[in-house]
Amino acid sequence: MAEFKLPKVYDFKLVEEKWQKTWEEKGLYRFRREDRTRPTFSIDTPPPYPSGDLHVGNALNFSYIDFVARYKRMRDYNVFFPQGWDCHGLPTEVRVERAIGKRRSEVDPLEFLRLCKEYTLKWIGDMRAALKRLGLSIDWTTEYMTMNPDYWRRTQLSFVEMYKKGLIYRGEHPVIWCPRCETAIAEAEVEYVEKSRPLYYIKFKVAETGEDVVIATTRPELLASCVAVAVNPTDERYRSLQGKHAVVPIYERKVPIIFDEDVDKTFGTGAVMICTYGDKTDVKWQKKHNLPLIISITDNGRMNGNTGPLQGLPIEEARKKIAEILREKGLLVKTENIQSTVGTCWRCHTPVEILPKKQWFVKSTALNEKVLEEAKRINWVPPYMYKRLENWVLNLDWDWVISRQRLFATPIPVYYCKDCGAELVVPPEKLPHDPRFDSPPFEKCPKCGSKNIVPERDVMDTWMDSSITAAVHAGWPDNFDERLFPADLQPNGYDIIRTWDYYLLLRGIALFGKPQFKTALINGMVRGTDGRMMHKSYGNYVAVTEVLEKYGADSFRLWVAMAASTGQDVRFSWEGVDYAHRFLVKIWNAARLASSFIEEVPPPSMEELSHVDHWILRELSETIRQVTSSLENYQFQEASQRLVDFAWHKLCDHYLEIIKYRLSQGDRVAKYVLRLVLLRTIQMLSVFAPHVSEEIYQEVLKGSENWESITTSPWPEQVEYDAEKAKTGEIVVAIIAEGRRAKHDAKIPLSKEISKLTIYTTMHLEELRKATGDIAGTLRAQKVEVTSSGRGDRAVPEYPEITISLQP
C-alpha cells in the first residue's frame, strides 16, 4: 500500500488560505473580455454598503451568487462576476456621525466628506477581506466604488439623459422627511413598525351651533395644522353637520366640516381632523378638497411658530404638552392605547414626517405600468417573488424623490439662474461635476444672459448610483459590451425587491428601453438562532468571521446551500454548520484512504465491472443528472442535499467499504471506478466547497486530464453502466449492510472472518450467485451460499423477501 497523500487531520485554515491566494495570483476567475468564442454569463453583483461588518445574511447572498458563478464557469461560460461598493448616502453619513460623535452640521463640509471617504475605505477593507475568506470567485480587477468620480460621472450622465427625456423634473410636493437626518427620503426607504400609542379624543366646537364634535387622533400636536374636519357621508351621527364649520381648540380657527367617503366610520368617533400633513391620506384629502396648507414642524423635527405654546419643542414632547393643555381646559375627553403602524427612516429609525418641499423627482408613476409589463418577462426565482414587486409597484402613490439634503452622495449636476429661474443642466462632456465646489461651466445663463448663477446644493439618492450597476458593469457609456447587458443574473434578498430590483427596472426602461437583467435570483433572510431577524440589539447577531474562524468557509457555504430552499428564510444553526463540517471531514478521510490505493489506470470494459461497480456508477450518474437539473434551476438545497446523500451514504458508507478488500488486492477495476467516482463527486462539490475539493484534486486525483483547477474543470456528464447489473448491485449492497449489522449484533468484529453466510431468496438467484465475491470479501466470509430453500434469521430491510443467516 502506498503512502497517504493527505494529512490525517483536515486543517481548513491552512487549505483555504492556500487556495484563495493561489486562485487570485493566477487570475483564475477573471472575465476574459477578449474571448469571443464562449458564451458569457453576466452577474449584477449587489454592491453592499461598506459597514465594515459582513454578517451571515450578507454571506448567504454572496454564497448563492458564487454557487451560480462556479457552476456556470464549469459549463464553459465566460463568467463576469464583478464587485462594487455602494458608498454614498444616509447609511454612511449616519455611521460616520456615530463614529466621530458629532452631527454633520457640526463639521466643516469638506472635512466631513473627507471623513466619509476615510471611514468608507477602512470599512471596505474589512469587508473585502471577509468576502475573500468566503472563497468567492469574484474578478477583483472589476472592483469599483460609487464614491469615485468616474462612477458618479455615470450616475450624473444618467440624470442628464433622463432630464432630457422629460423623466426627471423639479417641483414642490409633499415628501417623506426624516427630521433626524434632515432630508427627504423615498417611499422605499420607509420602514413601518407596529407601535402601541395613545389615541386622543378631543372636543371641537361646531361654529354655527356651539355643540361639541369629538374627533380622535394620534397626532394632537398637529392641531395647529388642522385645516378641516372630515366625516363619512353615510354616517347618520353627523348628517346635520353638512355645510357647517368646526373651531379648532386652542387655536380658535374655523375650518370646514367636509364629507368624504374614505373616512373610516369605525375609527375613533368616526370624525377625524385633516392636518397638513399627518399622513398620506391627509395629502390626498388636502389636494382633493383644495384645502389650505399650514405647516407646524421644522426640518429638524421641532414645532414652529404656527404652534403657539408648543413652539421649539421636539415632536414627542409637544404631543405630551398639548395633551396637558387640552386636559386642563376640559377639552380632552379620554385617551386609549391602540396598535398602529408608524413609518420610520430605514437608517436612523426616527419616525418620519410629511413636509412640502421643492425637490427633484423621477416620473416613476408614469413608468410603473411598463415596469410591471417588463417584470413579467423576467425569470423570478422563486416565481412568487414577482408578486412582491407587483404589490409594491401597485401601491406606489408618489413619484420617486431623488434629491437629498446631505453631503456624501453624487452631486446633482444643475445650476439655476437667479434672474429668470432657468434650470441649467451641466452638459455630458463636463461631467463629473460638483456644483457645490466646482466653478460653473456656464459664463452666463443661455436663456436670459444673466451671470447671476447659483449651484444646486442637494445630492442624489444613493439608489440613483446603484440603479445603473448592470449598465456600468457592461461598460456604459464608454465601452458598452452588449454581451453583458442585460445582466443574466440579478441576485439579492427579498428585502430589496422594492428598491434595487424596482429601481433597476425603472431606470433600465427609462435609459435603455428594457430591463437591466434577465433572471432575478431572490434569497431569504438569515434569522438568529432564536428565530428572530438577526440584529445586534437582539443579541442574536453572528458575524461571518466568527463562523469562518471556527469552521471555515467550505463548511459555512455548504450549510448555506443545504439550510433552506431558495427564497426561504433560514434560521442560523451552529449545529447545521457542524454537520456540514463533519461531512467534509468524511470526504477528506475517504480521499485520504483512497489516496493510498488509487492511480490512473486504463478504463475497464463494461464486462469487467462488478455488480456493485455498476450500482455506484448508476448512483453517480443519477446524482449528476439531479444536481445538474437543480443547479440549472437555482435550487441549491436540492443539489447539495442530493450530493451529500450520495457522497456520504453511498460512496463512503457503502461502496468504499465494499471495495476495500479489492483495493488491498490491487484490483485495477476498483481503482479505476473509485477514482472516477471520487473525481466526479468533488467536481460537483467544488461549487459549494471549493477549497477542500481543490486540495483533494491537486494532491490525490490529478491525472492526465491535467486541469489547472478542479473549480474550472468541465462539468461532469452522466456515466455509462448496465442497469440490470446495477439493480443486482443495489441488492448486494443491502445484503452486505444487513450482514455487517448481523456481525455487530453478534459482537463479531467486522475485521474477523466468519465461516459462512447463507442468503435465502427466490429472486435474482443467478445474478446474486455471480456477485458473491463482493459479499464474501466485505463480510470476510469463507463461504457464501445463495439458495431458494428455507428462510434465514434476519430479513434485509429494503428487500424483506430476502433473508440471511451467518455462521461464525
C-alpha positions in Angstrom: 0.0 0.0 0.0 1.3 3.4 -1.0 1.7 6.4 1.4 -1.3 8.6 2.2 -1.2 11.8 0.1 -3.3 13.8 2.6 -2.6 14.6 6.2 -4.7 12.8 8.8 -6.4 16.0 10.0 -8.1 18.4 7.7 -6.7 21.8 8.5 -9.2 24.0 6.8 -7.5 27.3 7.7 -4.3 26.2 6.0 -6.0 24.8 2.9 -8.4 27.7 2.5 -5.8 30.4 2.8 -3.5 28.5 0.4 -6.1 28.1 -2.4 -7.6 31.6 -2.1 -4.1 33.0 -2.5 -3.3 30.7 -5.5 -6.5 31.4 -7.3 -6.1 35.2 -7.0 -2.4 35.1 -8.0 -3.3 33.1 -11.2 -6.2 35.3 -12.0 -8.2 32.1 -12.4 -11.7 33.8 -12.2 -11.1 36.8 -14.3 -13.5 37.6 -17.1 -11.8 37.2 -20.4 -13.1 40.2 -22.3 -11.1 39.2 -25.4 -12.7 35.8 -25.5 -15.5 35.9 -28.2 -15.9 32.1 -28.6 -17.6 31.1 -25.3 -21.0 32.4 -24.2 -20.9 35.0 -21.5 -22.7 34.9 -18.2 -23.0 38.3 -16.5 -23.9 38.8 -12.8 -25.1 42.1 -11.5 -23.5 41.7 -8.1 -25.2 43.7 -5.4 -22.7 46.4 -4.2 -23.1 46.3 -0.4 -22.9 49.3 1.9 -19.5 49.5 3.4 -20.4 48.9 7.1 -17.3 47.1 8.0 -19.3 44.1 9.2 -20.2 41.1 7.0 -23.0 39.2 8.8 -24.2 35.8 7.8 -27.1 37.2 5.8 -24.7 39.1 3.5 -22.6 35.9 3.3 -25.6 33.8 2.3 -26.4 36.2 -0.6 -22.8 36.1 -1.8 -22.6 32.3 -1.4 -25.6 31.9 -3.6 -24.1 34.1 -6.2 -20.8 32.2 -6.1 -22.6 28.8 -6.5 -24.0 30.1 -9.8 -20.7 31.6 -10.9 -18.8 28.5 -10.2 -21.4 26.2 -11.9 -21.6 28.4 -15.0 -17.9 28.5 -15.3 -17.7 24.7 -15.3 -20.4 24.8 -18.0 -17.9 26.7 -20.1 -19.4 30.2 -19.7 -17.1 33.2 -19.7 -18.4 34.4 -16.3 -18.4 38.1 -15.4 -18.6 38.3 -11.6 -17.8 41.9 -10.6 -17.6 43.5 -7.2 -18.6 47.1 -6.2 -19.3 49.1 -3.1 -22.4 51.3 -2.6 -20.6 54.0 -0.7 -22.9 57.0 -0.7 -25.9 58.2 1.3 -27.5 58.1 4.6 -26.1 54.8 5.9 -22.5 56.0 5.6 -23.2 59.5 6.9 -25.1 58.2 10.0 -22.3 55.7 10.7 -19.6 58.4 10.4 -21.6 60.7 12.7 -21.7 58.0 15.3 -18.0 57.2 14.8 -16.9 60.8 15.4 -19.6 61.7 18.0 -20.8 64.7 16.0 -23.6 65.7 13.7 -22.8 66.5 10.1 -23.9 70.1 10.7 -21.2 70.5 13.4 -18.3 69.6 10.9 -16.9 71.6 8.0 -18.5 70.1 4.8 -15.2 69.3 3.1 -13.8 67.8 6.3 -17.0 65.7 6.7 -16.6 64.4 3.1 -13.0 63.5 3.8 -14.0 61.6 6.9 -16.8 59.8 5.0 -14.2 58.6 2.4 -11.7 57.7 5.0 -14.1 55.6 7.0 -15.6 54.0 3.9 -12.2 52.8 2.7 -11.5 51.3 6.1 -14.8 49.5 6.2 -14.4 48.3 2.6 -11.0 46.9 3.5 -12.6 44.8 6.4 -15.5 43.6 4.2 -13.2 42.8 1.2 -11.1 40.6 3.5 -14.2 38.8 4.8 -15.5 38.2 1.2 -12.2 36.8 0.1 -12.2 34.5 3.1 -15.5 33.1 1.9 -13.7 31.8 -1.2 -15.8 33.8 -3.7 -14.7 33.6 -7.3 -15.1 37.3 -7.8 -13.0 39.0 -10.5 -11.3 41.6 -8.3 -10.0 43.5 -11.2 -13.5 44.8 -11.7 -13.8 46.3 -8.3 -15.4 49.8 -8.1 -16.7 52.3 -5.6 -19.7 54.6 -6.2 -17.9 57.4 -4.4 -15.2 57.6 -7.1 -15.7 60.5 -9.6 -15.7 58.1 -12.6 -18.7 56.3 -11.2 -20.7 59.4 -10.3 -19.9 60.7 -13.7 -22.1 57.8 -15.0 -24.8 58.5 -12.4 -24.8 62.2 -13.4 -25.0 61.3 -17.0 -28.0 59.1 -16.3 -29.6 62.0 -14.6 -28.9 64.3 -17.6 -30.2 61.7 -20.1 -33.5 61.3 -18.2 -33.8 65.0 -17.7 -33.6 65.5 -21.4 -36.3 62.9 -21.9 -38.6 64.7 -19.5 -38.4 61.9 -17.0 -36.8 63.9 -14.2 -38.3 67.2 -13.0 -38.1 69.6 -10.1 -41.2 70.6 -8.2 -42.7 71.4 -4.8 -44.7 68.5 -3.4 -45.3 66.8 -0.1 -42.4 64.4 0.5 -41.5 62.0 3.3 -39.0 63.7 5.5 -36.6 62.3 8.2 -36.2 65.1 10.9 -33.2 63.4 12.3 -31.3 63.1 9.0 -32.9 66.3 7.8 -33.5 65.1 4.3 -36.2 63.8 2.0 -36.4 60.1 1.6 -38.3 57.8 -0.9 -41.2 55.6 -0.1 -39.0 52.6 -0.4 -36.8 53.9 2.4 -39.6 54.0 4.9 -39.8 51.1 7.4 -43.1 50.5 9.0 -43.2 49.3 12.6 -46.2 48.4 14.8 -46.4 50.5 17.9 -48.8 50.9 20.8 -49.6 54.6 21.2 -52.4 56.8 22.6 -55.5 57.8 20.7 -56.7 61.2 21.9 -60.4 62.1 21.9 -60.6 65.9 21.6 -63.6 68.3 21.7 -64.1 70.6 18.8 -67.0 73.2 18.7 -69.4 73.5 15.8 -69.1 77.1 14.9 -72.7 77.5 13.8 -74.4 75.7 16.8 -71.9 75.6 19.6 -72.4 71.9 20.0 -69.4 69.6 20.6 -68.0 67.2 18.0 -65.3 64.8 19.3 -62.5 63.8 16.9 -60.0 61.0 17.6 -56.3 61.4 16.6 -52.9 60.0 17.5 -51.3 63.4 16.5 -52.7 66.1 18.7 -49.5 68.1 18.3 -50.7 68.8 14.8 -53.8 70.7 15.9 -52.2 73.9 14.6 -52.1 72.3 11.1 -55.8 71.2 11.2 -57.4 72.6 8.0 -60.7 70.6 8.1 -62.7 68.0 10.0 -64.0 65.1 7.9 -66.8 62.6 8.4 -68.3 59.9 6.2 -71.4 61.0 4.3 -73.2 57.7 5.2 -72.6 58.3 9.0 -76.0 59.2 10.4 -74.4 60.7 13.5 -73.0 63.7 11.5 -75.6 64.2 8.8 -76.7 67.5 10.4 -73.1 68.9 10.2 -73.1 69.2 6.4 -72.0 72.7 5.3 -71.0 73.7 8.8 -67.6 74.6 10.4 -65.6 73.4 13.3 -63.5 75.5 15.6 -60.0 74.1 16.3 -59.4 74.0 20.1 -56.5 76.1 21.5 -56.0 77.9 18.1 -59.7 79.0 17.7 -59.6 78.8 13.9 -62.7 77.9 11.9 -62.3 75.0 9.5 -64.8 73.4 7.2 -66.5 70.1 8.1 -66.3 68.0 4.9 -68.0 64.8 3.9 -65.7 62.2 2.3 -66.4 58.5 1.7 -62.8 57.5 2.6 -63.4 58.3 6.3 -63.5 55.1 8.4 -66.7 55.3 10.4 -65.3 52.7 12.8 -62.2 54.5 13.8 -62.5 56.5 17.0 -65.7 58.6 16.8 -65.9 58.5 13.0 -64.8 62.2 12.9 -61.2 62.9 12.0 -59.1 66.1 11.6 -57.3 66.7 8.3 -53.8 68.1 9.0 -51.1 69.2 6.7 -49.7 66.7 7.0 -50.3 63.8 9.4 -50.1 61.0 6.8 -50.5 60.3 3.1 -54.3 60.3 3.4 -54.1 64.0 4.6 -52.1 64.7 1.4 -54.8 63.2 -0.7 -57.6 65.0 1.1 -55.8 68.3 1.1 -55.4 68.1 -2.7 -58.9 66.7 -3.4 -60.7 69.3 -1.3 -58.4 72.2 -2.2 -57.6 72.9 1.5 -55.0 75.4 2.7 -51.5 74.4 3.8 -50.3 75.1 7.4 -47.0 73.6 8.4 -46.2 73.0 12.1 -43.0 71.1 12.1 -39.5 72.3 11.2 -36.9 70.4 9.2 -35.2 69.2 12.3 -38.3 67.9 14.0 -39.4 70.8 16.3 -42.6 72.7 16.4 -42.6 76.1 14.6 -44.2 79.5 15.2 -47.6 78.3 14.0 -47.9 76.1 17.1 -48.0 78.8 19.7 -47.4 77.2 23.1 -45.6 74.3 21.5 -43.0 76.3 19.6 -39.5 74.9 19.9 -40.5 71.6 21.4 -39.5 68.3 19.9 -42.4 66.4 18.4 -42.8 63.8 21.2 -42.6 66.5 23.9 -45.1 68.7 22.0 -47.6 65.8 22.0 -47.4 65.4 25.7 -47.6 69.2 26.2 -50.7 69.7 24.1 -52.4 66.8 25.8 -51.8 68.5 29.2 -53.2 71.8 27.9 -56.3 70.1 26.5 -56.8 68.2 29.7 -56.6 71.5 31.8 -59.1 73.1 29.5 -61.5 70.2 29.7 -61.1 69.5 26.0 -59.6 66.1 26.3 -62.4 63.6 26.6 -60.3 60.5 27.0 -57.2 58.6 25.7 -56.9 54.9 24.9 -54.0 52.9 23.6 -54.2 51.4 20.1 -51.9 49.4 17.9 -50.9 51.4 14.8 -48.3 51.4 12.1 -45.7 54.1 12.2 -43.3 55.0 9.3 -39.7 55.3 10.3 -36.4 56.2 8.5 -34.8 53.0 7.4 -31.4 54.1 8.7 -31.9 56.0 11.9 -35.3 54.6 12.7 -36.7 58.1 13.6 -40.5 58.5 12.8 -40.8 60.3 9.5 -43.0 63.3 8.7 -44.6 64.6 5.5 -43.5 68.1 4.6 -44.0 70.1 1.3 -40.5 70.7 -0.3 -39.0 71.7 -3.6 -37.3 68.5 -4.7 -36.1 66.6 -7.8 -38.3 63.7 -8.8 -38.3 60.8 -11.3 -41.6 60.4 -13.1 -41.9 56.9 -11.7 -45.6 56.7 -11.6 -45.8 57.2 -15.4 -43.5 54.3 -15.9 -44.9 51.8 -13.4 -47.2 50.1 -15.9 -44.3 49.5 -18.2 -42.1 48.3 -15.3 -44.7 45.6 -14.4 -45.1 44.6 -18.1 -41.3 44.0 -18.4 -41.0 42.4 -15.0 -43.4 39.7 -16.0 -41.0 38.7 -18.7 -38.2 38.2 -16.2 -37.4 34.8 -14.7 -38.1 35.2 -11.0 -36.6 32.6 -8.7 -38.7 31.5 -6.9 -41.6 32.7 -9.2 -43.8 34.0 -6.4 -41.2 36.8 -5.7 -42.7 38.7 -8.7 -45.8 39.3 -6.6 -43.7 41.2 -4.0 -42.6 43.6 -6.8 -46.1 43.8 -8.2 -47.7 44.6 -4.8 -45.1 47.2 -4.1 -45.5 49.0 -7.5 -49.3 48.9 -7.4 -49.2 50.6 -4.0 -46.9 53.5 -5.0 -48.7 56.8 -4.9 -46.0 59.3 -5.5 -43.1 59.9 -7.9 -39.6 58.9 -6.7 -38.0 61.8 -4.9 -34.3 61.6 -5.8 -32.8 64.7 -4.1 -31.3 64.5 -0.7 -30.2 67.3 1.7 -27.0 65.5 2.6 -23.3 65.7 1.7 -21.8 62.4 0.9 -23.5 61.5 -2.4 -23.4 62.1 -6.1 -24.0 65.8 -6.7 -26.9 66.9 -8.8 -25.3 68.5 -11.9 -27.5 71.6 -12.1 -27.3 75.3 -11.6 -30.0 77.9 -11.5 -30.3 81.4 -13.0 -31.5 83.7 -10.2 -33.0 86.2 -12.6 -35.1 84.0 -14.9 -35.2 80.8 -12.9 -33.8 78.6 -15.6 -32.5 75.1 -14.7 -29.0 74.9 -16.2 -28.0 71.2 -16.5 -24.3 70.5 -16.8 -23.6 69.1 -20.3 -22.4 65.4 -20.5 -18.9 66.4 -21.7 -18.3 68.4 -18.5 -19.1 65.5 -16.2 -18.2 64.6 -13.5 -19.0 67.9 -11.9 -19.7 69.1 -8.3 -21.7 72.3 -8.4 -21.1 72.7 -4.6 -17.4 73.2 -5.0 -16.6 73.5 -8.8 -16.8 76.6 -10.9 -19.9 76.8 -13.1 -19.3 75.5 -16.6 -21.5 78.4 -17.8 -20.4 82.0 -18.1 -23.9 83.3 -18.3 -27.5 82.0 -18.4 -28.1 80.8 -22.0 -31.8 81.9 -21.7 -31.5 85.5 -20.4 -27.8 86.2 -20.4 -27.6 86.8 -16.7 -24.4 86.0 -14.8 -26.3 85.6 -11.6 -26.0 81.8 -11.5 -26.2 79.7 -8.3 -25.4 76.0 -7.8 -27.7 73.1 -6.7 -26.5 72.0 -3.3 -28.7 68.9 -3.0 -27.3 65.5 -3.8 -28.9 62.3 -5.3 -30.5 59.4 -3.6 -27.9 56.6 -3.3 -30.3 54.4 -5.3 -29.5 56.6 -8.3 -26.0 55.2 -8.1 -26.9 51.6 -7.6 -29.8 51.5 -10.1 -27.4 51.6 -13.1 -25.0 48.9 -11.9 -25.8 46.4 -14.6 -25.2 49.0 -17.3 -22.0 50.2 -15.6 -20.7 46.6 -15.4 -21.3 46.3 -19.2 -19.1 49.4 -19.7 -21.8 52.1 -20.3 -21.4 54.7 -21.6 -17.8 54.4 -22.9 -17.2 50.8 -23.9 -20.6 49.2 -23.9 -20.3 45.4 -24.2 -23.7 44.2 -25.3 -22.8 40.6 -24.3 -23.1 41.7 -20.7 -26.3 43.7 -20.9 -28.9 43.0 -19.8 -27.2 41.0 -17.0 -28.0 37.3 -17.0 -28.4 37.3 -13.2 -29.8 39.8 -10.6 -29.2 38.2 -7.2 -30.5 39.8 -4.0 -32.6 39.3 -0.9 -36.3 39.8 -1.0 -35.9 42.8 1.3 -34.6 45.0 -1.6 -37.0 43.8 -4.3 -38.9 47.1 -3.7 -35.7 49.2 -4.0 -32.9 47.6 -6.1 -35.0 45.4 -8.3 -37.6 48.1 -8.8 -35.2 50.9 -9.5 -33.1 48.8 -11.9 -36.2 48.0 -13.9 -37.4 51.6 -13.8 -34.1 53.1 -14.8 -33.4 50.4 -17.4 -36.7 51.2 -19.1 -36.1 55.0 -18.9 -32.5 54.9 -20.2 -32.3 51.8 -22.4 -35.9 50.9 -23.2 -35.5 47.5 -21.5 -34.8 45.8 -18.1 -31.3 45.6 -16.9 -31.5 41.8 -16.0 -33.0 38.6 -17.2 -33.2 36.4 -14.1 -33.9 37.6 -10.5 -32.5 35.2 -8.0 -34.1 36.1 -4.7 -32.8 34.7 -1.4 -34.4 34.8 2.0 -33.1 36.3 5.2 -30.9 34.6 7.8 -32.6 34.8 11.2 -30.9 34.4 14.5 -30.7 31.1 16.4 -33.8 32.4 18.3 -35.8 32.7 15.1 -36.0 36.5 15.1 -34.4 38.7 12.4 -30.7 38.9 13.1 -29.8 42.2 14.8 -27.1 43.3 17.3 -29.8 44.8 19.6 -31.4 41.3 19.9 -28.2 39.7 20.9 -28.5 37.1 18.1 -26.1 38.7 15.6 -23.5 36.4 14.2 -20.5 37.8 12.2 -19.4 35.6 9.4 -15.8 35.9 10.5 -16.8 34.1 13.8 -18.2 31.2 11.7 -15.2 31.1 9.4 -12.8 31.1 12.3 -14.5 28.1 13.9 -15.4 26.0 10.9 -14.0 27.6 7.7 -15.6 28.8 4.5 -16.4 25.5 3.0 -18.5 24.3 5.9 -20.4 27.6 6.1 -21.0 27.6 2.3 -22.3 24.0 2.3 -24.6 24.8 5.3 -25.9 27.8 3.3 -26.7 25.5 0.4 -28.4 22.9 2.5 -30.2 25.0 5.0 -33.3 26.2 3.1 -34.9 26.2 -0.3 -34.2 29.2 -2.5 -36.1 32.3 -1.3 -37.0 30.9 2.1 -35.8 32.4 5.4 -33.3 30.3 7.3 -32.5 30.2 11.0 -28.8 30.3 11.6 -27.7 27.0 13.1 -24.3 26.2 14.6 -25.4 22.5 14.5 -26.1 22.8 10.8 -22.6 24.2 10.1 -21.1 21.5 12.3 -23.0 18.9 10.2 -21.6 20.3 7.0 -18.1 20.3 8.6 -18.4 16.6 9.6 -19.4 15.8 6.0 -16.3 17.5 4.6 -14.1 15.6 7.2 -15.8 12.4 5.9 -14.9 13.3 2.3 -11.4 14.2 3.4 -10.9 10.9 5.2 -12.3 8.9 2.2 -10.0 10.7 -0.2 -7.1 10.1 2.2 -7.9 6.4 2.3 -8.3 6.3 -1.4 -5.0 8.1 -2.0 -3.0 5.1 -0.8 -4.6 2.9 -3.4 -5.8 4.7 -6.5 -3.8 5.5 -9.5 -4.7 6.4 -13.1 -5.3 3.2 -14.9 -6.8 2.4 -18.3 -10.6 2.2 -18.3 -12.0 -1.3 -17.9 -14.6 -2.9 -20.2 -18.2 -3.0 -19.0 -17.9 -6.7 -18.6 -15.0 -6.3 -16.1 -17.1 -4.2 -13.7 -18.7 -5.8 -10.7 -22.4 -5.5 -9.9 -21.5 -3.1 -7.1 -19.4 -1.1 -9.6 -22.4 -0.8 -11.9 -24.6 0.3 -8.9 -22.2 3.1 -7.8 -21.9 4.3 -11.4 -25.7 4.3 -11.7 -26.0 6.3 -8.4 -23.3 8.7 -9.6 -25.0 9.2 -13.0 -28.3 9.9 -11.3 -26.7 12.3 -8.9 -25.0 14.2 -11.8 -28.4 14.4 -13.5 -30.2 15.6 -10.4 -27.5 18.1 -9.3 -27.3 19.5 -12.8 -31.0 20.0 -13.1 -31.2 21.6 -9.6 -28.3 24.0 -10.3 -29.8 24.9 -13.7 -32.9 26.0 -11.7 -31.0 27.6 -8.9 -32.2 25.0 -6.4 -29.1 24.8 -4.2 -30.7 22.9 -1.4 -31.9 20.1 -3.7 -28.5 20.0 -5.4 -26.4 20.0 -2.2 -28.6 17.5 -0.3 -28.6 15.0 -3.2 -24.8 15.3 -3.5 -24.2 14.9 0.3 -26.5 11.9 0.4 -24.7 10.3 -2.4 -21.2 11.0 -1.2 -21.7 10.3 2.4 -24.1 7.4 2.4 -23.5 5.6 -0.9 -19.9 6.4 -1.8 -18.3 6.4 1.7 -20.6 4.3 3.8 -21.2 1.6 1.2 -19.1 1.5 -1.9 -15.7 2.3 -0.3 -16.3 -0.2 2.5 -17.3 -2.9 0.0 -14.2 -2.4 -2.3 -11.6 -2.1 0.5 -10.7 -5.8 0.1 -10.4 -5.3 -3.7 -8.2 -2.3 -3.3 -5.9 -4.1 -0.9 -5.5 -6.8 -3.6 -4.5 -4.2 -6.2 -7.7 -4.6 -8.2 -7.3 -2.4 -11.2 -11.1 -2.1 -11.9 -11.8 -1.0 -8.3 -9.0 1.6 -8.5 -10.5 3.0 -11.8 -14.1 3.2 -10.6 -13.2 4.7 -7.2 -11.0 7.4 -8.9 -13.7 8.2 -11.4 -16.5 8.4 -8.8 -14.4 10.5 -6.3 -13.3 12.8 -9.1 -16.8 13.4 -10.4 -18.0 13.9 -6.8 -15.6 16.6 -5.9 -16.1 18.3 -9.3 -19.8 18.8 -8.2 -18.8 19.5 -4.6 -16.4 22.3 -5.8 -19.4 24.5 -6.4 -20.2 24.5 -2.7 -16.9 23.7 -1.1 -14.2 24.7 -3.5 -11.2 24.6 -1.1 -11.4 21.1 0.1 -12.3 20.0 -3.4 -9.2 21.7 -4.9 -6.9 20.2 -2.3 -8.2 16.7 -2.9 -7.9 17.1 -6.6 -4.4 18.5 -6.6 -3.0 16.1 -4.1 -4.9 12.9 -4.8 -6.7 12.8 -8.1 -4.8 15.0 -10.7 -4.1 12.9 -13.7 -3.8 13.1 -17.4 -6.7 15.5 -17.7 -4.3 18.0 -16.1 -6.9 20.6 -15.2 -5.4 23.8 -13.8 -8.1 23.7 -11.1 -11.0 21.4 -10.3 -13.1 24.6 -10.0 -12.7 25.3 -13.7 -12.9 21.7 -14.9 -15.7 20.7 -17.3 -18.9 19.9 -15.6 -19.3 16.1 -15.3 -21.5 14.2 -17.7 -23.6 11.1 -16.8 -21.6 7.9 -17.0 -22.3 4.5 -18.6 -23.5 1.5 -16.6 -25.5 -1.7 -17.0 -29.0 -1.1 -15.5 -29.7 -4.8 -14.7 -26.3 -5.3 -13.1 -26.8 -2.1 -11.1 -30.1 -3.3 -9.8 -28.4 -6.5 -8.6 -25.6 -4.4 -7.2 -28.2 -2.5 -5.2 -29.4 -5.8 -3.6 -25.9 -6.8 -2.9 -25.2 -3.5 -1.1 -28.4 -4.1 1.0 -27.4 -7.6 1.9 -23.9 -6.5 2.9 -25.3 -3.8 5.1 -27.5 -6.3 6.9 -24.6 -8.7 7.2 -22.5 -6.0 8.8 -25.3 -5.3 11.3 -25.6 -9.0 12.0 -21.9 -9.2 12.8 -22.2 -6.2 15.1 -25.2 -7.6 16.9 -23.3 -10.9 17.3 -20.3 -9.0 18.7 -18.2 -10.2 15.9 -15.6 -7.6 14.8 -16.1 -6.6 11.2 -12.5 -7.5 10.5 -12.9 -11.0 11.8 -13.7 -13.9 9.4 -16.9 -15.9 9.6 -17.3 -19.4 8.2 -20.4 -18.9 6.2 -23.1 -16.5 5.1 -26.3 -18.0 3.7 -28.7 -15.9 1.5 -32.3 -17.1 1.1 -34.2 -15.7 -1.8 -36.3 -16.7 -4.8 -35.3 -13.5 -6.7 -32.2 -12.8 -8.7 -30.7 -16.2 -7.8 -28.3 -16.4 -10.7 -27.2 -12.8 -10.6 -26.6 -12.9 -6.8 -24.6 -16.1 -7.2 -22.3 -14.2 -9.6 -21.9 -11.4 -7.1 -20.9 -13.4 -4.1 -17.3 -12.2 -4.4 -18.1 -8.7 -3.1 -20.3 -10.1 -0.3 -17.6 -12.6 0.8 -14.8 -10.1 0.6 -16.5 -7.4 2.5 -18.0 -9.5 5.2 -14.9 -11.7 5.4 -17.0 -14.8 4.8 -15.1 -18.0 3.9 -18.2 -19.2 2.0 -21.3 -17.5 0.7 -24.3 -19.6 -0.4 -27.3 -18.4 -2.3 -30.4 -20.7 -2.0 -34.1 -20.6 -2.7 -34.9 -23.1 0.0 -35.6 -22.1 3.6 -35.5 -18.8 5.5 -32.8 -17.0 7.3 -32.6 -15.4 10.8 -32.6 -11.8 9.5 -34.6 -10.0 6.8 -32.9 -7.5 4.6 -35.0 -4.3 5.4 -35.0 -2.9 1.8 -35.9 -6.4 0.4 -37.8 -8.3 3.2 -38.3 -11.3 0.9 -34.5 -11.8 1.2 -33.2 -13.2 4.5 -29.8 -14.1 5.7 -28.0 -16.2 8.3 -24.4 -16.2 9.3 -22.2 -18.8 10.9 -19.2 -17.5 13.0 
